[in-house]
Amino acid sequence: MKYLNLKRFKFSTILKNINFRIYNFLKISKFSELKRLNLREVYKYINIRAFDIRKFSKYVNPKTYNLPRIKKIDFPTSKFLILHLPVAIIFFGFLYLFIPIFYSYDVTKIEKRLCAKKNFECLIKGEANYTFFPSPRIKITNIVVNDLSKQKKILINIERAILKLSFKNLLSKEKHIFKKLELKNFKINFNLNDTKKYKNNFSKKINFIPVTFEKGQIIFFDKKNFVASIHDVNLKLRFKEFLKQIELKGKFLDDDIFISINDKIDEDKLLTDIILKMRKLNFLVKANLFKLKKDNNVLKGNVLIKKNKHKFVGIVQYKNNEISIDKSNVKNFFLDGEVSGKIKFLPFFNFDLDLDLNSINFTKLYSSFLNLDKESQGNLFKINKKINGKLNLSSEKVYSSYNLIKSFESRVHFNNGNIDLEQFLINLGKLGAADVSGKIINDNKFSNFKYESNIFIDNQKKFLSKFGIYNKQTIPSNIFVSGSFDLHNMRKSFYEISHEKKLNEDDINFIEDEFNHFMLSDDYKNLFYFPKFKNFIKSITEDTN
């Protein structure tokens, strides 16, 4: 290579000595004009048949070469595919699932992952162990969930929990993916006074893994006072950024209860669907509500409430623990009308409602009352002390067998288990009118109605004819009556009866005995039976002045 000095050869110098211009390719091409060539003349001198392709192919025949033979694999009967490969897959799969059993799990890390960025605290007082059967999971015992208030109230006690894991990243416990949480044998303490706080906690954009509660109990408190409980609870929770689902099944008041709540965000609205069912009671509630993002405190929508043949359909609004009923219809087999007003839940349950009826069938209503057993009839006027409020009740038309009462209107106040009848105006048509006021006082041993009443007779002639009184030409046009009605023992007492003057004690005692004889001899059966009432009026008008 030392004799070959490339540096001596300068190609640029060589190129300079070559003059391409002296070569005129156009002049050369004129001697090779394709039109002058006659291919047919050339083709006749070429005999393709003279070539024997078979003689040539023997030189490229693979059989003439002694190549090593490739053994044929019979895949269907191969022991490798049928036995070894599946066994290997199963073995390494089992090994993948089994290895995490040797890990030790720090419960504090699990606590943080379960309750991180949430408004409550998780404490695992038991152990956390891994198992791969029937699927990868961590079993945890004795969990307590507290709220983050100063008192750290216990929200949930859980005996056992199962934290289901994804098959991905099982060999790295720091990268375990939680798929689902199952809580068994639990007790939830629900304080009704903290309802707003619970709602705010779950209304935030927090993504929970799906949670199911099995075989537990939910206890409702009003501060420290027990209110009610749901037993044998199975509860499913699913919370995502744009979707919240709650489904509850259990036993409430010895009845099967089902509650379903679905929240989802649609553009600028939060849509909420609610279903509540009680099987034995044949009770159903359905609600389709919406909430505008601009006014997050107001919930509006349609509500259906159904109990046997009793039905309510209306447009409602919920704001600041208060329900407002705007337009609605209430209907059953004995009444038809509209209800409006407000129902407040916190800090105490209270209501202020107007029930305006188009009509009421008193005959059917009274028949339904008589079909109740004696205990239910006696407890009909015993109201729970927690039900407080006002009810304005009226009806434009009253259907009854003898068409005595044409219409009525009333104001009723429910207060701490007692019922105040502030006003009850009765339209008797051409006969006149009457008003009643009083109070039903309830106790464990008695239920007593103390009342005052004024009876106004406009058409005395028609009144006397209606009641079959023919031995008198006139009766008092204004009568005042006061007394009490023992709703438990079915006994009526008269304190005072007067028109132009007060009746004496003997006359009052006589009227009292006659009323109890005619009207209460068979408990409630004859109380609103007009023929009996007619006989009572005839008996007292013939013997009293």
LINUR-V964798 format. One record per backbone hydrogen bond with DSSP energy under -0.5 kcal/mol. NH is the residue of the N-H (numbers start at 0). CO is the residue of the C=O. If there is no record, write none. Layout:
[[NH/CO] [NH/CO]]
This chain:
[[3/0] [4/2] [5/3] [7/4] [8/5] [9/7] [10/8] [12/9] [13/9] [14/10] [15/11] [16/12] [16/13] [17/13] [17/14] [18/16] [19/17] [21/18] [22/19] [23/21] [24/22] [26/23] [27/23] [28/24] [29/25] [30/27] [31/28] [32/29] [35/32] [36/33] [38/36] [40/37] [41/37] [42/38] [43/39] [44/41] [45/42] [46/44] [47/45] [49/46] [50/47] [51/49] [52/50] [55/51] [56/52] [57/53] [58/55] [59/56] [60/57] [61/59] [63/60] [64/61] [66/64] [70/68] [73/71] [74/72] [76/73] [77/74] [81/77] [82/78] [83/78] [84/79] [85/80] [86/82] [87/83] [88/84] [89/85] [90/86] [91/87] [92/88] [93/89] [94/90] [95/91] [96/92] [97/93] [98/94] [100/97] [101/98] [102/99] [105/103] [106/104] [108/105] [109/105] [110/106] [111/107] [112/108] [113/109] [114/110] [115/111] [117/114] [120/145] [122/143] [124/122] [124/141] [125/140] [125/141] [128/138] [130/136] [136/130] [137/162] [138/128] [138/136] [139/160] [140/126] [141/158] [142/157] [143/122] [144/155] [145/120] [145/143] [146/152] [147/118] [151/148] [154/144] [154/152] [155/144] [156/186] [157/142] [158/183] [158/184] [159/183] [160/139] [161/181] [162/137] [163/161] [163/179] [164/135] [165/176] [169/166] [171/168] [172/170] [174/171] [175/172] [176/167] [177/175] [178/163] [178/176] [179/163] [180/209] [181/161] [182/211] [183/159] [184/213] [186/156] [187/216] [188/154] [189/187] [189/218] [190/188] [191/189] [191/220] [193/190] [194/191] [197/193] [198/194] [199/195] [200/196] [201/197] [202/198] [203/199] [205/203] [207/205] [207/238] [209/178] [210/236] [211/180] [212/234] [213/182] [215/232] [216/185] [217/229] [218/187] [219/227] [220/189] [221/224] [222/220] [223/221] [224/221] [226/219] [227/219] [229/217] [230/250] [232/215] [233/248] [234/212] [235/246] [236/210] [237/244] [239/237] [239/242] [243/262] [244/237] [245/260] [246/235] [247/258] [248/233] [249/256] [250/230] [251/254] [254/251] [256/249] [257/276] [258/247] [259/274] [260/245] [261/272] [262/243] [263/270] [264/241] [265/263] [265/268] [268/265] [269/290] [270/263] [270/268] [271/288] [272/261] [273/286] [274/259] [275/284] [276/257] [277/282] [278/255] [281/277] [281/278] [282/277] [283/305] [284/275] [285/303] [286/273] [287/301] [288/271] [288/286] [289/299] [290/269] [292/267] [295/292] [297/294] [298/317] [299/289] [300/315] [301/287] [302/313] [303/285] [304/311] [305/283] [306/309] [307/281] [309/306] [310/330] [311/304] [312/328] [313/302] [314/326] [315/300] [315/313] [316/323] [317/298] [318/321] [319/296] [321/318] [322/342] [323/316] [323/321] [324/340] [325/314] [325/323] [326/314] [328/312] [329/336] [330/310] [331/334] [335/358] [336/329] [337/355] [339/353] [340/324] [341/351] [342/322] [343/349] [344/320] [345/320] [349/343] [350/387] [351/341] [352/389] [353/339] [354/352] [354/391] [355/337] [355/353] [356/354] [356/393] [357/335] [358/335] [359/396] [360/333] [361/359] [361/398] [362/398] [364/360] [365/361] [366/362] [367/363] [368/364] [369/365] [370/366] [371/368] [376/372] [377/373] [378/374] [379/375] [379/376] [381/378] [382/380] [382/416] [386/383] [387/348] [387/385] [388/413] [389/350] [390/411] [391/352] [392/390] [392/409] [393/354] [394/407] [395/356] [397/405] [398/359] [399/397] [405/426] [406/426] [407/394] [408/424] [409/392] [410/422] [411/390] [412/419] [413/388] [414/412] [414/417] [416/383] [416/386] [417/414] [418/439] [419/412] [419/417] [420/418] [420/437] [421/410] [421/419] [422/410] [423/435] [424/408] [425/433] [426/406] [427/425] [427/431] [430/427] [431/428] [432/455] [433/425] [434/453] [435/423] [436/451] [437/420] [438/449] [439/418] [440/438] [440/447] [441/439] [442/445] [447/440] [448/484] [449/438] [449/447] [450/482] [451/436] [452/480] [453/434] [454/478] [455/432] [456/454] [456/476] [457/430] [457/455] [458/430] [459/457] [462/458] [463/459] [464/460] [465/461] [466/462] [467/464] [468/463] [469/467] [478/454] [479/497] [480/452] [481/495] [482/450] [483/492] [484/448] [485/490] [486/446] [486/484] [487/446] [489/485] [490/485] [492/483] [494/481] [495/481] [497/479] [498/500] [502/496] [507/503] [508/504] [509/505] [510/506] [511/507] [512/508] [513/509] [514/510] [515/511] [516/512] [517/513] [518/514] [519/514] [519/515] [522/519] [524/521] [526/523] [527/523] [528/525] [529/527] [531/528] [532/528] [533/529] [534/530] [535/531] [536/532] [537/533] [538/534] [539/535] [540/536] [541/537] [542/538] [543/539]]
